[in-house]
Amino acid sequence: MPLIADPYSSPQRPVLQGVGGAVAAAHPLAVAAGQELLLAGGSAVDAAIAAQAVLCVVAPDACGLGGDMFALVHQLGDAEPMAINASGAAPLDMERATDDGANSITTPGIVDGWACLSERWGRRPLSRCLQPAIRLARTGFPISQRLAINVQTQRARLDAGGAGCWDLLALEAGAQWRQEALAQTLEAISDDGAMAFYGGAIGAAIVRAVSALGGALTLEDMAAHRTPISRPIMASWGSVRLAVQPPVTQGILLALVLTALDRLGPLPDNRLDHALVELTEAAFAYRDRSAEGEALLALDLPIDLERPLGRGGPRAYLHTAGVAVSDASGQTVTSLVSVFDDFGSGVFVPECGMVLNNRAGGFTDGGNAPAPGKRPVHTLAPAMLFLDDAVLGLATPGADGQVQTLAQVIAALTQGGMDLASAVSQARWRSEGGDLLIERGHPATQALTALCHRLRPLEAGDTRFGAVVCAGQIAGAPIALSDWRRYTWSGVV
């Protein structure tokens, strides 16, 4: 089965093939920003930064300057990509970690991540990459219905976090939203680089907002922040190779699932989804040990191919936004940006026009127990797939659902004989709280029911099933593909 099917009159999103590059992102305006940078001579990384910055403007419920970013960057000819960990550590003076509010905040990592990406792989200055976001923040855009709903749902948290003065809270769907404070923050980063964010007036405003609500973040924490760049973790399933983020993300769990599938060998068609459900549930038992990284791949995950073991599904979060880009030189990047929960901690920095993350809520037990100066395990798990003459950068929102969604897409491509567009658009399932959520019409419904899985059918497109972005190289050409779910979009130049 070819990876690219004939897209004419296709009911699913087609794979787009570009000449100068290809972009897929969580919002059409982010895609437009990526295309702008590619047309201006930028690299895939430049385009990804531009798209991520626009997402920080249009989707403050999912991501922002107060949050984090993880990316994999691959250069044509290299055996494997490099992994960028643009997340922050818990404050050095932290006495307790909470799920919400001022003591849930870790040092925001995304801005320094942009600086590191730009310095190492960019062809255009960081200032040029931020121009589309600055322009959009200043001129405004119409509020989406989803953003308006999320504002009302999280209103109490935002009020508690000092966001009562934020004009977003008074706007309805369709209203034009201009963000001058955010535009000025982005301009300061554009003019003076990352240190404008981690020190000076911006850093002081961030610390002031956190301190006013009893949080421990200090200017010393901000100034000490650094972005690690390292090798990924590699895994194989048959002839397919997979690259995932090393610690501190739970990307290792996806590698653990694929390694277990490789050990199982060929499976009957009516057992593949069952095996995926069981192995992803088994892998999440090791989430707190994600810091052990590649050593976990030696584990044997327990599975019974004739019945579910009833371990229950992982947690249910729905946030985050993806960006994937590939350019004419063969550079490919896949990334995720996030503030964790909707609007992160809810703590608002009025001088900067942004909310701060609540990543300290990702601390749990054991090796992932909270400690001052420590990074928690992150749900953000972009991945890169190497098969035959293709390199595919994949990412999806959905927190713990990320591992489950990507495992299903990879299985459809490599075991189900599907083309790329079909693999991304196919119906999905997701383990959650002991139930198996499943999109209506899923072809494995009968087989999973017969094996006694506790199915809970949901309408196709429910946000819990993720929204994949994909970009890469197929036969030497840049391609992009976006899920039909959520606001995801793709474009080429």
C-alpha positions, 0 to 999 in steps of 0.5 A, a space after each residue: 500500500 503506498 503511503 500517499 493515496 489519490 486525494 481527489 474528492 477524498 472525505 478525509 484530509 489528504 497528504 499534501 506534497 510541497 516543493 519548498 516545504 510543508 506544515 501541519 499545525 493545530 490551527 490554520 493561522 499557525 499553518 499560515 505563519 509556518 508557510 510565511 517563514 518557508 517562503 521567506 527562506 526559513 528552515 523547517 525549524 524557523 517555520 515551526 517557531 513561527 507556527 508555535 508562536 501564533 498558537 501562543 496567541 490564538 490558543 492560550 487555553 492550550 499553550 503560551 509563553 508561560 508554558 513548555 515545548 518539546 521537539 524532535 529535529 531531523 536533518 536529512 542524512 542523519 541516522 536519528 534526530 535530536 531531542 529538545 527539552 524546552 521545559 522548566 524545573 520546579 522552583 528551588 524554594 518549592 515546599 509543596 507542589 499543587 495541581 493548580 495555582 501559584 505552587 503548580 508553576 514550573 519555570 516556563 521553557 518555551 522561549 529559551 527553547 525557541 532561542 536554542 532551536 533558532 541558533 542551532 537550526 534556523 536560517 532566519 533570525 528569531 525576530 523574523 520568526 516571531 513577526 507573524 505572532 506579533 502582527 496577529 496579537 496586535 491586529 487581532 483575530 475572531 474568538 473561536 467557539 471552543 476558546 469561548 467555551 473554555 473561558 467560561 468553563 475555567 472562569 473561576 480558576 482564572 478569576 482566582 489566578 488574577 485574570 479578572 482584568 483580562 479582556 478575554 474573559 469578557 469576549 464572546 465567540 466571534 468577537 475580535 480579540 487584540 492583545 497589545 500586552 502579549 504583542 509587546 512581550 513578543 516584541 521584547 523577545 524579538 528585540 533582545 532574545 530569550 533573556 528579555 523573558 527570563 530577566 528584566 521587566 518580563 521576568 520581574 512581572 512573572 515572579 511578582 504575579 506568582 509571589 502575590 498568590 503565594 508561589 515560590 518561583 523567583 528571578 533566580 529560578 528564571 535566570 538559571 533556566 537552560 534547555 537540554 538538547 540530547 539524543 532521542 530514545 530509539 525503538 523498532 517494530 519490525 522494519 520500522 524505527 521510532 524516535 521518541 523524547 528521552 526523559 523527562 517526557 513519557 515518550 518512552 512509554 510509546 517506545 515500550 509499547 512498540 518494543 513489546 509488539 515487536 517481541 509478540 511477533 505477527 498478530 491476527 487482525 482481530 487481536 491487534 487492537 486488543 494488544 494495543 489496548 493492553 500494552 498501552 495500559 501496561 506501559 502506563 504502570 511505569 509512567 512514574 519511572 519514565 526517568 529511567 529512559 531506555 532501560 525500561 525497554 528491557 521490561 516484558 509487559 504482561 498481556 493475555 491475547 484472549 482477555 483484558 487484564 482490567 488494569 484500567 486506563 491512564 488519566 484523562 487530559 485533553 490539552 496541548 497543540 502540535 506543529 510539524 514541518 518539513 522543508 526542501 532541504 530535508 529538515 523535519 521537526 515535530 513538536 508540542 507546546 502546552 501549559 498543561 491544563 486548560 489555561 495552565 495554573 490559571 495564574 495571569 501576568 497582566 503586564 505580559 498578557 499571558 497565563 503560566 503553566 501548572 506542570 508541577 501538577 505532573 509530579 506523582 510518586 516514586 521517581 516522579 515525586 516532587 523536589 525543588 529544582 526537578 522537572 516533572 514527567 511530561 505528557 508531551 511526546 512528539 515522535 518521529 517514524 522512519 520507514 523505507 524512504 520516508 521520515 514522518 514527524 508525528 504529534 497529537 494533543 491529548 496528554 496520556 492519550 498521545 501514546 495511545 493515538 500514535 500507537 494506533 496510527 503507527 499500527 495502521 501504517 505498518 500492520 494494517 496496510 493503510 496509506 498515511 491519510 487513512 491511518 490518521 483519519 481512521 476511527 480510534 479508541 482511548 483507555 480512560 478510567 477502566 472504560 475503553 472509549 471508542 469512536 462510533 463505527 470503529 471496525 474493531 468494535 465487535 472483536 473488542 466486545 467479544 473479548 469483554 472490553 468495557 466499551 463506551 461509544 462516543 461520537 467521532 471527533 470527540 476531543 479525547 481522541 486527539 488530533 494528529 499533525 504530521 510532516 516529513 519526507 516521502 521519496 525526497 519530497 516534503 509532505 504534510 497531513 492534518 487530522 480532520 479532528 479539532 482545528 488542525 490544518 496543513 499547507 505547503 509551499 
